[in-house]
Amino acid sequence: MRRWLSFLLVVWLVACSAATPAPTATPSPTPTPSGPLYLDPHQPVEARVEDLLSRMTLEEKI
């Protein structure tokens, strides 16, 4: 009797685990930068300069 219940338990666990879908990783649509563009050394120099200049005030530019 105990062996039969153990067998049914194993069958039930296998059936339940097969019935649940596996989680899938969904990539984010666009990677979000972790900081300002001008601090990223992998970006082109022109893009970094434009980003920095757009953040600066007129007093900082003079």
HTML snippet that shows the backbone in 3Dmol.js (N, CA, C, O; Angstrom):
<script src="https://3Dmol.org/build/3Dmol-min.js"></script>
<div id="view" style="width:600px;height:400px;position:relative"></div>
<script>
const pdb = `
ATOM      1  N   MET A   1       0.822  -1.189   0.000  1.00  0.00           N
ATOM      2  CA  MET A   1       0.000   0.000   0.000  1.00  0.00           C
ATOM      3  C   MET A   1       0.872   1.261   0.000  1.00  0.00           C
ATOM      4  O   MET A   1       0.611   2.203  -0.748  1.00  0.00           O
ATOM      5  N   ARG A   2       1.900   1.270   0.838  1.00  0.00           N
ATOM      6  CA  ARG A   2       2.778   2.435   0.919  1.00  0.00           C
ATOM      7  C   ARG A   2       3.519   2.641  -0.400  1.00  0.00           C
ATOM      8  O   ARG A   2       3.729   3.774  -0.831  1.00  0.00           O
ATOM      9  N   ARG A   3       3.905   1.560  -1.023  1.00  0.00           N
ATOM     10  CA  ARG A   3       4.612   1.638  -2.294  1.00  0.00           C
ATOM     11  C   ARG A   3       3.689   2.237  -3.370  1.00  0.00           C
ATOM     12  O   ARG A   3       4.129   3.031  -4.201  1.00  0.00           O
ATOM     13  N   TRP A   4       2.417   1.849  -3.344  1.00  0.00           N
ATOM     14  CA  TRP A   4       1.444   2.347  -4.306  1.00  0.00           C
ATOM     15  C   TRP A   4       1.236   3.855  -4.118  1.00  0.00           C
ATOM     16  O   TRP A   4       1.161   4.585  -5.107  1.00  0.00           O
ATOM     17  N   LEU A   5       1.143   4.327  -2.899  1.00  0.00           N
ATOM     18  CA  LEU A   5       0.977   5.757  -2.639  1.00  0.00           C
ATOM     19  C   LEU A   5       2.212   6.543  -3.061  1.00  0.00           C
ATOM     20  O   LEU A   5       2.097   7.649  -3.588  1.00  0.00           O
ATOM     21  N   SER A   6       3.375   5.980  -2.833  1.00  0.00           N
ATOM     22  CA  SER A   6       4.607   6.638  -3.266  1.00  0.00           C
ATOM     23  C   SER A   6       4.642   6.758  -4.784  1.00  0.00           C
ATOM     24  O   SER A   6       5.042   7.789  -5.324  1.00  0.00           O
ATOM     25  N   PHE A   7       4.223   5.701  -5.464  1.00  0.00           N
ATOM     26  CA  PHE A   7       4.185   5.719  -6.921  1.00  0.00           C
ATOM     27  C   PHE A   7       3.210   6.784  -7.420  1.00  0.00           C
ATOM     28  O   PHE A   7       3.526   7.529  -8.348  1.00  0.00           O
ATOM     29  N   LEU A   8       2.028   6.858  -6.808  1.00  0.00           N
ATOM     30  CA  LEU A   8       1.042   7.862  -7.211  1.00  0.00           C
ATOM     31  C   LEU A   8       1.550   9.278  -6.941  1.00  0.00           C
ATOM     32  O   LEU A   8       1.298  10.190  -7.728  1.00  0.00           O
ATOM     33  N   LEU A   9       2.249   9.457  -5.854  1.00  0.00           N
ATOM     34  CA  LEU A   9       2.811  10.764  -5.536  1.00  0.00           C
ATOM     35  C   LEU A   9       3.831  11.188  -6.586  1.00  0.00           C
ATOM     36  O   LEU A   9       3.825  12.337  -7.028  1.00  0.00           O
ATOM     37  N   VAL A  10       4.695  10.282  -6.982  1.00  0.00           N
ATOM     38  CA  VAL A  10       5.697  10.585  -8.004  1.00  0.00           C
ATOM     39  C   VAL A  10       5.020  10.905  -9.331  1.00  0.00           C
ATOM     40  O   VAL A  10       5.399  11.861 -10.007  1.00  0.00           O
ATOM     41  N   VAL A  11       4.026  10.114  -9.706  1.00  0.00           N
ATOM     42  CA  VAL A  11       3.300  10.365 -10.961  1.00  0.00           C
ATOM     43  C   VAL A  11       2.616  11.726 -10.910  1.00  0.00           C
ATOM     44  O   VAL A  11       2.643  12.472 -11.889  1.00  0.00           O
ATOM     45  N   TRP A  12       2.006  12.053  -9.778  1.00  0.00           N
ATOM     46  CA  TRP A  12       1.331  13.336  -9.638  1.00  0.00           C
ATOM     47  C   TRP A  12       2.323  14.499  -9.732  1.00  0.00           C
ATOM     48  O   TRP A  12       2.035  15.502 -10.384  1.00  0.00           O
ATOM     49  N   LEU A  13       3.481  14.376  -9.092  1.00  0.00           N
ATOM     50  CA  LEU A  13       4.491  15.434  -9.146  1.00  0.00           C
ATOM     51  C   LEU A  13       5.021  15.627 -10.560  1.00  0.00           C
ATOM     52  O   LEU A  13       5.211  16.760 -11.002  1.00  0.00           O
ATOM     53  N   VAL A  14       5.259  14.540 -11.263  1.00  0.00           N
ATOM     54  CA  VAL A  14       5.737  14.642 -12.649  1.00  0.00           C
ATOM     55  C   VAL A  14       4.673  15.297 -13.524  1.00  0.00           C
ATOM     56  O   VAL A  14       4.993  16.140 -14.361  1.00  0.00           O
ATOM     57  N   ALA A  15       3.426  14.920 -13.340  1.00  0.00           N
ATOM     58  CA  ALA A  15       2.341  15.496 -14.138  1.00  0.00           C
ATOM     59  C   ALA A  15       2.188  16.990 -13.858  1.00  0.00           C
ATOM     60  O   ALA A  15       1.966  17.777 -14.778  1.00  0.00           O
ATOM     61  N   CYS A  16       2.304  17.372 -12.608  1.00  0.00           N
ATOM     62  CA  CYS A  16       2.182  18.791 -12.257  1.00  0.00           C
ATOM     63  C   CYS A  16       3.352  19.605 -12.791  1.00  0.00           C
ATOM     64  O   CYS A  16       3.165  20.729 -13.258  1.00  0.00           O
ATOM     65  N   SER A  17       4.540  19.056 -12.726  1.00  0.00           N
ATOM     66  CA  SER A  17       5.700  19.806 -13.213  1.00  0.00           C
ATOM     67  C   SER A  17       5.685  19.915 -14.729  1.00  0.00           C
ATOM     68  O   SER A  17       6.190  20.894 -15.277  1.00  0.00           O
ATOM     69  N   ALA A  18       5.120  18.938 -15.414  1.00  0.00           N
ATOM     70  CA  ALA A  18       5.033  19.001 -16.870  1.00  0.00           C
ATOM     71  C   ALA A  18       3.923  19.945 -17.314  1.00  0.00           C
ATOM     72  O   ALA A  18       3.980  20.490 -18.417  1.00  0.00           O
ATOM     73  N   ALA A  19       2.923  20.143 -16.476  1.00  0.00           N
ATOM     74  CA  ALA A  19       1.784  20.982 -16.842  1.00  0.00           C
ATOM     75  C   ALA A  19       2.088  22.467 -16.694  1.00  0.00           C
ATOM     76  O   ALA A  19       1.452  23.289 -17.354  1.00  0.00           O
ATOM     77  N   THR A  20       3.039  22.828 -15.851  1.00  0.00           N
ATOM     78  CA  THR A  20       3.359  24.237 -15.663  1.00  0.00           C
ATOM     79  C   THR A  20       4.380  24.668 -16.700  1.00  0.00           C
ATOM     80  O   THR A  20       5.381  23.978 -16.895  1.00  0.00           O
ATOM     81  N   PRO A  21       4.153  25.790 -17.369  1.00  0.00           N
ATOM     82  CA  PRO A  21       5.103  26.246 -18.380  1.00  0.00           C
ATOM     83  C   PRO A  21       6.389  26.754 -17.734  1.00  0.00           C
ATOM     84  O   PRO A  21       6.380  27.289 -16.625  1.00  0.00           O
ATOM     85  N   ALA A  22       7.461  26.577 -18.434  1.00  0.00           N
ATOM     86  CA  ALA A  22       8.754  27.053 -17.948  1.00  0.00           C
ATOM     87  C   ALA A  22       8.820  28.566 -18.118  1.00  0.00           C
ATOM     88  O   ALA A  22       8.364  29.086 -19.136  1.00  0.00           O
ATOM     89  N   PRO A  23       9.370  29.275 -17.154  1.00  0.00           N
ATOM     90  CA  PRO A  23       9.480  30.730 -17.295  1.00  0.00           C
ATOM     91  C   PRO A  23      10.462  31.078 -18.406  1.00  0.00           C
ATOM     92  O   PRO A  23      11.515  30.454 -18.544  1.00  0.00           O
ATOM     93  N   THR A  24      10.101  32.075 -19.185  1.00  0.00           N
ATOM     94  CA  THR A  24      10.972  32.514 -20.269  1.00  0.00           C
ATOM     95  C   THR A  24      11.460  33.918 -19.965  1.00  0.00           C
ATOM     96  O   THR A  24      10.717  34.754 -19.452  1.00  0.00           O
ATOM     97  N   ALA A  25      12.683  34.153 -20.281  1.00  0.00           N
ATOM     98  CA  ALA A  25      13.262  35.476 -20.067  1.00  0.00           C
ATOM     99  C   ALA A  25      12.902  36.352 -21.258  1.00  0.00           C
ATOM    100  O   ALA A  25      13.149  35.985 -22.407  1.00  0.00           O
ATOM    101  N   THR A  26      12.322  37.504 -20.976  1.00  0.00           N
ATOM    102  CA  THR A  26      11.997  38.439 -22.044  1.00  0.00           C
ATOM    103  C   THR A  26      13.008  39.569 -22.007  1.00  0.00           C
ATOM    104  O   THR A  26      13.149  40.244 -20.987  1.00  0.00           O
ATOM    105  N   PRO A  27      13.706  39.781 -23.102  1.00  0.00           N
ATOM    106  CA  PRO A  27      14.689  40.862 -23.113  1.00  0.00           C
ATOM    107  C   PRO A  27      13.990  42.216 -23.100  1.00  0.00           C
ATOM    108  O   PRO A  27      12.899  42.367 -23.650  1.00  0.00           O
ATOM    109  N   SER A  28      14.614  43.174 -22.483  1.00  0.00           N
ATOM    110  CA  SER A  28      14.037  44.508 -22.463  1.00  0.00           C
ATOM    111  C   SER A  28      14.112  45.087 -23.872  1.00  0.00           C
ATOM    112  O   SER A  28      15.081  44.833 -24.586  1.00  0.00           O
ATOM    113  N   PRO A  29      13.113  45.857 -24.286  1.00  0.00           N
ATOM    114  CA  PRO A  29      13.084  46.360 -25.658  1.00  0.00           C
ATOM    115  C   PRO A  29      14.276  47.245 -25.998  1.00  0.00           C
ATOM    116  O   PRO A  29      14.847  47.126 -27.082  1.00  0.00           O
ATOM    117  N   THR A  30      14.646  48.112 -25.100  1.00  0.00           N
ATOM    118  CA  THR A  30      15.815  48.958 -25.328  1.00  0.00           C
ATOM    119  C   THR A  30      16.625  49.000 -24.046  1.00  0.00           C
ATOM    120  O   THR A  30      16.062  49.186 -22.967  1.00  0.00           O
ATOM    121  N   PRO A  31      17.921  48.832 -24.145  1.00  0.00           N
ATOM    122  CA  PRO A  31      18.727  48.915 -22.923  1.00  0.00           C
ATOM    123  C   PRO A  31      18.754  50.345 -22.408  1.00  0.00           C
ATOM    124  O   PRO A  31      18.954  51.291 -23.170  1.00  0.00           O
ATOM    125  N   THR A  32      18.555  50.484 -21.131  1.00  0.00           N
ATOM    126  CA  THR A  32      18.572  51.810 -20.537  1.00  0.00           C
ATOM    127  C   THR A  32      19.983  52.125 -20.062  1.00  0.00           C
ATOM    128  O   THR A  32      20.613  51.304 -19.395  1.00  0.00           O
ATOM    129  N   PRO A  33      20.478  53.301 -20.401  1.00  0.00           N
ATOM    130  CA  PRO A  33      21.828  53.645 -19.959  1.00  0.00           C
ATOM    131  C   PRO A  33      21.869  53.797 -18.449  1.00  0.00           C
ATOM    132  O   PRO A  33      20.916  54.284 -17.840  1.00  0.00           O
ATOM    133  N   SER A  34      22.961  53.384 -17.853  1.00  0.00           N
ATOM    134  CA  SER A  34      23.058  53.446 -16.402  1.00  0.00           C
ATOM    135  C   SER A  34      23.452  54.834 -15.914  1.00  0.00           C
ATOM    136  O   SER A  34      23.311  55.132 -14.728  1.00  0.00           O
ATOM    137  N   GLY A  35      23.935  55.674 -16.795  1.00  0.00           N
ATOM    138  CA  GLY A  35      24.344  57.011 -16.412  1.00  0.00           C
ATOM    139  C   GLY A  35      24.339  57.923 -17.622  1.00  0.00           C
ATOM    140  O   GLY A  35      23.838  57.551 -18.683  1.00  0.00           O
ATOM    141  N   PRO A  36      24.893  59.117 -17.468  1.00  0.00           N
ATOM    142  CA  PRO A  36      24.949  60.050 -18.589  1.00  0.00           C
ATOM    143  C   PRO A  36      25.771  59.482 -19.749  1.00  0.00           C
ATOM    144  O   PRO A  36      26.734  58.742 -19.548  1.00  0.00           O
ATOM    145  N   LEU A  37      25.371  59.845 -20.954  1.00  0.00           N
ATOM    146  CA  LEU A  37      26.037  59.357 -22.158  1.00  0.00           C
ATOM    147  C   LEU A  37      27.485  59.837 -22.218  1.00  0.00           C
ATOM    148  O   LEU A  37      28.359  59.114 -22.697  1.00  0.00           O
ATOM    149  N   TYR A  38      27.742  61.049 -21.736  1.00  0.00           N
ATOM    150  CA  TYR A  38      29.098  61.587 -21.847  1.00  0.00           C
ATOM    151  C   TYR A  38      30.107  60.848 -20.964  1.00  0.00           C
ATOM    152  O   TYR A  38      31.314  61.009 -21.147  1.00  0.00           O
ATOM    153  N   LEU A  39      29.637  60.046 -20.016  1.00  0.00           N
ATOM    154  CA  LEU A  39      30.542  59.269 -19.168  1.00  0.00           C
ATOM    155  C   LEU A  39      30.823  57.869 -19.713  1.00  0.00           C
ATOM    156  O   LEU A  39      31.650  57.142 -19.164  1.00  0.00           O
ATOM    157  N   ASP A  40      30.133  57.492 -20.793  1.00  0.00           N
ATOM    158  CA  ASP A  40      30.284  56.151 -21.362  1.00  0.00           C
ATOM    159  C   ASP A  40      31.422  56.150 -22.379  1.00  0.00           C
ATOM    160  O   ASP A  40      31.265  56.715 -23.461  1.00  0.00           O
ATOM    161  N   PRO A  41      32.563  55.533 -22.065  1.00  0.00           N
ATOM    162  CA  PRO A  41      33.702  55.555 -22.989  1.00  0.00           C
ATOM    163  C   PRO A  41      33.481  54.729 -24.253  1.00  0.00           C
ATOM    164  O   PRO A  41      34.266  54.830 -25.196  1.00  0.00           O
ATOM    165  N   HIS A  42      32.433  53.920 -24.289  1.00  0.00           N
ATOM    166  CA  HIS A  42      32.159  53.098 -25.472  1.00  0.00           C
ATOM    167  C   HIS A  42      31.379  53.864 -26.539  1.00  0.00           C
ATOM    168  O   HIS A  42      31.247  53.388 -27.667  1.00  0.00           O
ATOM    169  N   GLN A  43      30.868  55.029 -26.199  1.00  0.00           N
ATOM    170  CA  GLN A  43      30.104  55.841 -27.151  1.00  0.00           C
ATOM    171  C   GLN A  43      31.051  56.697 -27.986  1.00  0.00           C
ATOM    172  O   GLN A  43      32.160  57.000 -27.547  1.00  0.00           O
ATOM    173  N   PRO A  44      30.621  57.091 -29.191  1.00  0.00           N
ATOM    174  CA  PRO A  44      31.461  57.958 -30.027  1.00  0.00           C
ATOM    175  C   PRO A  44      31.688  59.311 -29.352  1.00  0.00           C
ATOM    176  O   PRO A  44      30.850  59.792 -28.589  1.00  0.00           O
ATOM    177  N   VAL A  45      32.828  59.904 -29.649  1.00  0.00           N
ATOM    178  CA  VAL A  45      33.206  61.170 -29.013  1.00  0.00           C
ATOM    179  C   VAL A  45      32.193  62.258 -29.341  1.00  0.00           C
ATOM    180  O   VAL A  45      31.810  63.027 -28.460  1.00  0.00           O
ATOM    181  N   GLU A  46      31.754  62.334 -30.590  1.00  0.00           N
ATOM    182  CA  GLU A  46      30.801  63.382 -30.971  1.00  0.00           C
ATOM    183  C   GLU A  46      29.504  63.280 -30.165  1.00  0.00           C
ATOM    184  O   GLU A  46      28.966  64.295 -29.724  1.00  0.00           O
ATOM    185  N   ALA A  47      29.009  62.069 -29.973  1.00  0.00           N
ATOM    186  CA  ALA A  47      27.775  61.884 -29.204  1.00  0.00           C
ATOM    187  C   ALA A  47      27.996  62.266 -27.747  1.00  0.00           C
ATOM    188  O   ALA A  47      27.116  62.847 -27.112  1.00  0.00           O
ATOM    189  N   ARG A  48      29.161  61.943 -27.225  1.00  0.00           N
ATOM    190  CA  ARG A  48      29.461  62.284 -25.829  1.00  0.00           C
ATOM    191  C   ARG A  48      29.552  63.790 -25.648  1.00  0.00           C
ATOM    192  O   ARG A  48      29.055  64.331 -24.660  1.00  0.00           O
ATOM    193  N   VAL A  49      30.193  64.478 -26.612  1.00  0.00           N
ATOM    194  CA  VAL A  49      30.329  65.937 -26.530  1.00  0.00           C
ATOM    195  C   VAL A  49      28.958  66.598 -26.623  1.00  0.00           C
ATOM    196  O   VAL A  49      28.657  67.507 -25.850  1.00  0.00           O
ATOM    197  N   GLU A  50      28.126  66.151 -27.560  1.00  0.00           N
ATOM    198  CA  GLU A  50      26.784  66.728 -27.698  1.00  0.00           C
ATOM    199  C   GLU A  50      25.977  66.544 -26.416  1.00  0.00           C
ATOM    200  O   GLU A  50      25.271  67.458 -25.988  1.00  0.00           O
ATOM    201  N   ASP A  51      26.079  65.373 -25.805  1.00  0.00           N
ATOM    202  CA  ASP A  51      25.343  65.117 -24.570  1.00  0.00           C
ATOM    203  C   ASP A  51      25.835  66.022 -23.448  1.00  0.00           C
ATOM    204  O   ASP A  51      25.035  66.579 -22.697  1.00  0.00           O
ATOM    205  N   LEU A  52      27.139  66.165 -23.337  1.00  0.00           N
ATOM    206  CA  LEU A  52      27.694  67.013 -22.282  1.00  0.00           C
ATOM    207  C   LEU A  52      27.309  68.472 -22.491  1.00  0.00           C
ATOM    208  O   LEU A  52      26.917  69.151 -21.542  1.00  0.00           O
ATOM    209  N   LEU A  53      27.418  68.961 -23.729  1.00  0.00           N
ATOM    210  CA  LEU A  53      27.071  70.357 -23.997  1.00  0.00           C
ATOM    211  C   LEU A  53      25.585  70.626 -23.756  1.00  0.00           C
ATOM    212  O   LEU A  53      25.217  71.719 -23.327  1.00  0.00           O
ATOM    213  N   SER A  54      24.740  69.649 -24.026  1.00  0.00           N
ATOM    214  CA  SER A  54      23.307  69.860 -23.798  1.00  0.00           C
ATOM    215  C   SER A  54      22.979  69.918 -22.307  1.00  0.00           C
ATOM    216  O   SER A  54      21.955  70.482 -21.922  1.00  0.00           O
ATOM    217  N   ARG A  55      23.825  69.350 -21.481  1.00  0.00           N
ATOM    218  CA  ARG A  55      23.598  69.363 -20.031  1.00  0.00           C
ATOM    219  C   ARG A  55      24.185  70.602 -19.350  1.00  0.00           C
ATOM    220  O   ARG A  55      23.785  70.951 -18.240  1.00  0.00           O
ATOM    221  N   MET A  56      25.124  71.259 -20.010  1.00  0.00           N
ATOM    222  CA  MET A  56      25.814  72.400 -19.401  1.00  0.00           C
ATOM    223  C   MET A  56      24.985  73.673 -19.527  1.00  0.00           C
ATOM    224  O   MET A  56      24.252  73.857 -20.499  1.00  0.00           O
ATOM    225  N   THR A  57      25.112  74.548 -18.531  1.00  0.00           N
ATOM    226  CA  THR A  57      24.478  75.862 -18.599  1.00  0.00           C
ATOM    227  C   THR A  57      25.395  76.799 -19.372  1.00  0.00           C
ATOM    228  O   THR A  57      26.539  76.458 -19.673  1.00  0.00           O
ATOM    229  N   LEU A  58      24.881  77.986 -19.691  1.00  0.00           N
ATOM    230  CA  LEU A  58      25.682  78.967 -20.423  1.00  0.00           C
ATOM    231  C   LEU A  58      26.896  79.388 -19.601  1.00  0.00           C
ATOM    232  O   LEU A  58      27.979  79.573 -20.155  1.00  0.00           O
ATOM    233  N   GLU A  59      26.732  79.542 -18.297  1.00  0.00           N
ATOM    234  CA  GLU A  59      27.858  79.923 -17.436  1.00  0.00           C
ATOM    235  C   GLU A  59      28.943  78.860 -17.441  1.00  0.00           C
ATOM    236  O   GLU A  59      30.130  79.186 -17.412  1.00  0.00           O
ATOM    237  N   GLU A  60      28.555  77.601 -17.477  1.00  0.00           N
ATOM    238  CA  GLU A  60      29.541  76.524 -17.491  1.00  0.00           C
ATOM    239  C   GLU A  60      30.266  76.449 -18.828  1.00  0.00           C
ATOM    240  O   GLU A  60      31.414  76.007 -18.889  1.00  0.00           O
ATOM    241  N   LYS A  61      29.606  76.876 -19.896  1.00  0.00           N
ATOM    242  CA  LYS A  61      30.219  76.815 -21.225  1.00  0.00           C
ATOM    243  C   LYS A  61      31.231  77.935 -21.436  1.00  0.00           C
ATOM    244  O   LYS A  61      32.136  77.796 -22.259  1.00  0.00           O
ATOM    245  N   ILE A  62      31.098  79.039 -20.710  1.00  0.00           N
ATOM    246  CA  ILE A  62      32.006  80.183 -20.894  1.00  0.00           C
ATOM    247  C   ILE A  62      33.223  80.040 -20.012  1.00  0.00           C
ATOM    248  O   ILE A  62      34.101  80.904 -20.026  1.00  0.00           O
TER     249      ILE A  62
END
`;
const viewer = $3Dmol.createViewer("view");
viewer.addModel(pdb, "pdb");
viewer.setStyle({}, {cartoon: {color: "spectrum"}});
viewer.zoomTo();
viewer.render();
</script>
